[in-house]
Amino acid sequence: MKIVFDEKAKKALEEMIENSNENYIRVKPFIGCGKPAYEIYADFKGENDIEELVDGITFVVHKEYEKICNGIEIKYDKEAVSLYTSDAADDGE
């Protein structure tokens, strides 16, 4: 699974883990009309989750959503002090 993020987003993700009792960052898609939206938060690893280590950050995604979460880009918006996702550049994967 491919998840892309820059150094600013990495720091925000690390802080999210440090400020919680959990060791993982969950990527949870919400599927509706058009492109899915994603929620990103510190969480535990469940029985039906896959684990992906990317640049020192351990992500968990429910097995059912692996394909939907593949190829996302996580960005940090300092104005809103939030993380959000967008589609990463399509590299043919």
C-alpha positions as CSV (number, residue, x, y, z in Angstrom):
1,M,0.0,0.0,0.0
2,K,1.3,3.4,-0.9
3,I,0.8,6.4,1.4
4,V,2.6,9.7,0.7
5,F,3.3,12.6,3.1
6,D,5.8,15.3,3.6
7,E,7.9,16.3,6.7
8,K,5.2,18.7,8.0
9,A,2.5,16.0,7.9
10,K,4.9,13.4,9.4
11,K,5.5,15.7,12.4
12,A,1.7,16.1,12.9
13,L,1.2,12.4,12.6
14,E,4.0,11.7,15.2
15,E,2.4,14.3,17.5
16,M,-1.0,12.6,17.1
17,I,0.5,9.3,18.3
18,E,2.5,10.9,21.1
19,N,-0.7,12.6,22.4
20,S,-2.7,9.4,22.5
21,N,-2.6,6.0,24.1
22,E,-2.5,4.3,20.7
23,N,0.5,3.3,18.5
24,Y,-1.1,3.5,15.1
25,I,-2.5,6.0,12.7
26,R,-5.8,4.8,11.2
27,V,-6.9,5.8,7.7
28,K,-10.7,5.4,7.4
29,P,-12.4,6.1,4.1
30,F,-15.9,7.4,3.8
31,I,-17.4,6.3,0.5
32,G,-20.2,8.3,-1.2
33,C,-20.7,10.0,-4.5
34,G,-17.4,10.8,-6.2
35,K,-14.1,10.4,-4.5
36,P,-13.9,9.0,-1.0
37,A,-13.1,11.3,2.0
38,Y,-10.7,10.0,4.7
39,E,-10.6,10.3,8.4
40,I,-7.1,10.1,10.0
41,Y,-6.7,9.5,13.7
42,A,-4.6,7.6,16.3
43,D,-6.1,4.1,17.0
44,F,-5.4,0.5,17.9
45,K,-4.8,-2.3,15.4
46,G,-7.9,-4.5,15.0
47,E,-8.3,-8.1,14.1
48,N,-9.3,-7.3,10.5
49,D,-6.7,-4.6,9.9
50,I,-3.5,-4.5,7.8
51,E,-0.5,-2.7,9.1
52,E,1.8,-0.6,6.9
53,L,5.0,1.1,8.1
54,V,5.7,4.2,6.0
55,D,8.7,6.4,6.8
56,G,8.6,5.6,10.5
57,I,4.8,5.9,10.9
58,T,2.7,2.8,11.3
59,F,-0.7,3.0,9.6
60,V,-3.6,0.6,10.0
61,V,-6.4,0.1,7.5
62,H,-9.3,-2.3,7.6
63,K,-8.6,-5.1,5.0
64,E,-11.8,-4.2,3.2
65,Y,-10.4,-0.6,2.5
66,E,-6.9,-1.4,1.5
67,K,-7.5,-0.7,-2.2
68,I,-9.3,2.5,-1.6
69,C,-6.6,3.8,0.7
70,N,-3.7,2.9,-1.6
71,G,-2.1,5.9,-3.2
72,I,-3.4,8.6,-0.9
73,E,-1.3,11.7,0.0
74,I,-1.6,13.1,3.5
75,K,-1.1,16.9,3.8
76,Y,-0.9,19.2,6.8
77,D,-2.7,22.5,6.8
78,K,-1.2,24.7,9.5
79,E,-4.0,27.3,9.2
80,A,-6.6,24.7,10.1
81,V,-4.2,22.6,12.2
82,S,-5.5,19.5,10.6
83,L,-4.4,16.6,8.3
84,Y,-6.2,15.9,5.1
85,T,-5.8,13.6,2.2
86,S,-5.7,13.9,-1.6
87,D,-5.1,11.5,-4.4
88,A,-1.4,11.0,-4.9
89,A,0.0,11.2,-8.4
90,D,-0.9,8.1,-10.3
91,D,2.3,6.2,-10.9
92,G,0.7,3.2,-12.6
93,E,0.2,1.1,-9.4
